Amino acid sequence: MHRHAAMRRRRPDFTRLFLAQGLATLSVALLATLRHGLEGAMSALLGGLVSLLPTLYFVWRGLRTRGAKRPRVSVMNLYQAAMGKFGLTVALFVVVFVTVPPSNPAFFFVAYVAAQLMHWLTPWLMRDRPTPRT
């Protein structure tokens, strides 16, 4: 029983999700570099950042308060985090396309989508890994 209570209090570790998004972005950036040089790579990196930054915000904002003592507050934080993530995503798209238009929009969107697809892997990435016994 004590073990279950400790597991409930532990915050999830999103490091693997962020790493997966970063690796997806870097993979597309590497392909873009090989096909279109540094300009293509910059487009891909911008696309990945437009995906990664709102995800970081969502995790930070949505998981500030957790626990069974105040479930209504937790749900409200998640809704606010989702709205903030959407707003931040739209704002980043506008900022990128107005201030630094990607030289290759295809690589920008491919990197954005590749980073977003990493969310599908979240259940697998968040799963606790068994630790080897020594």
C-alpha positions in Angstrom: 0.0 0.0 0.0 2.8 2.4 0.8 4.4 1.8 -2.6 1.1 2.7 -4.4 0.9 6.0 -2.5 4.4 6.9 -3.4 3.7 6.1 -7.1 0.7 8.4 -7.1 2.6 11.3 -5.7 5.5 11.1 -8.2 5.3 13.5 -11.1 5.6 11.9 -14.6 8.9 12.4 -16.3 8.4 13.9 -19.7 12.1 13.9 -20.6 11.7 11.0 -23.0 9.0 12.8 -24.9 11.1 16.0 -25.2 14.0 13.9 -26.4 11.9 12.1 -28.9 10.6 15.4 -30.3 14.1 16.8 -30.4 15.4 13.7 -32.2 12.6 13.8 -34.7 13.4 17.5 -35.4 17.1 16.9 -35.7 16.5 14.0 -38.1 14.4 16.1 -40.4 17.0 18.9 -40.0 19.8 16.5 -41.0 17.8 15.4 -44.1 17.1 19.1 -44.9 20.8 19.9 -44.6 21.7 17.1 -47.1 19.0 18.2 -49.6 19.0 22.0 -49.2 21.9 23.1 -47.0 21.7 25.3 -43.9 18.6 27.1 -45.1 16.6 23.9 -45.2 18.0 22.9 -41.8 16.9 26.2 -40.3 13.4 25.7 -41.6 13.3 22.2 -40.1 14.6 23.5 -36.7 12.0 26.3 -36.6 9.3 23.7 -37.3 10.5 21.5 -34.5 10.7 24.5 -32.1 7.1 25.5 -33.0 6.1 22.1 -31.8 8.4 21.7 -28.8 8.0 25.0 -27.1 4.2 24.7 -26.7 4.6 21.2 -25.4 7.1 22.4 -22.7 4.5 25.1 -21.8 1.7 22.5 -21.5 3.7 20.3 -19.3 4.8 23.2 -17.1 1.4 24.8 -16.8 -0.8 21.7 -16.8 1.1 19.8 -14.1 1.7 22.6 -11.6 -0.9 21.2 -9.1 -1.8 17.6 -9.0 -3.4 15.3 -6.5 -6.7 13.9 -5.3 -7.2 16.7 -2.8 -8.0 19.3 -5.5 -9.1 17.5 -8.6 -11.2 20.4 -9.9 -8.0 22.6 -9.8 -6.0 20.0 -11.6 -8.6 19.7 -14.4 -8.8 23.5 -14.7 -5.0 23.7 -15.0 -5.1 21.1 -17.8 -7.8 23.0 -19.7 -5.9 26.3 -19.3 -2.7 24.6 -20.3 -4.3 23.2 -23.5 -5.7 26.6 -24.4 -2.4 28.2 -23.7 -0.6 25.6 -25.8 -2.9 26.2 -28.7 -2.5 30.0 -28.4 1.2 29.7 -28.2 1.3 27.4 -31.2 -0.7 29.9 -33.3 1.5 32.8 -32.0 4.7 30.9 -32.9 3.4 30.2 -36.4 2.7 33.8 -36.9 6.0 35.0 -35.5 8.0 32.5 -37.6 6.1 33.3 -40.9 6.2 37.1 -40.3 9.7 37.6 -38.9 11.8 34.7 -40.4 9.8 33.1 -43.2 11.2 29.6 -43.7 13.2 29.3 -46.9 11.7 25.8 -47.3 8.2 25.6 -45.8 8.0 21.8 -46.7 10.8 21.0 -44.2 9.3 23.4 -41.7 6.0 21.5 -41.7 7.6 18.1 -42.0 9.6 18.8 -38.8 6.6 20.2 -37.1 4.5 17.1 -37.9 7.3 14.7 -37.0 7.7 16.3 -33.6 3.9 16.3 -33.1 3.7 12.6 -34.0 6.0 11.9 -31.0 2.9 12.5 -28.8 1.5 9.3 -30.1 4.4 7.5 -28.5 3.8 9.2 -25.1 2.2 6.2 -23.4 5.2 4.1 -24.4 7.8 6.8 -23.7 6.3 7.5 -20.2 6.0 3.9 -19.1 8.3 3.0 -16.2 11.2 0.9 -17.2 12.1 -2.0 -15.0 15.4 -1.4 -13.3 18.0 -4.2 -13.5 18.6 -6.0 -10.2 22.2 -6.1 -9.1 
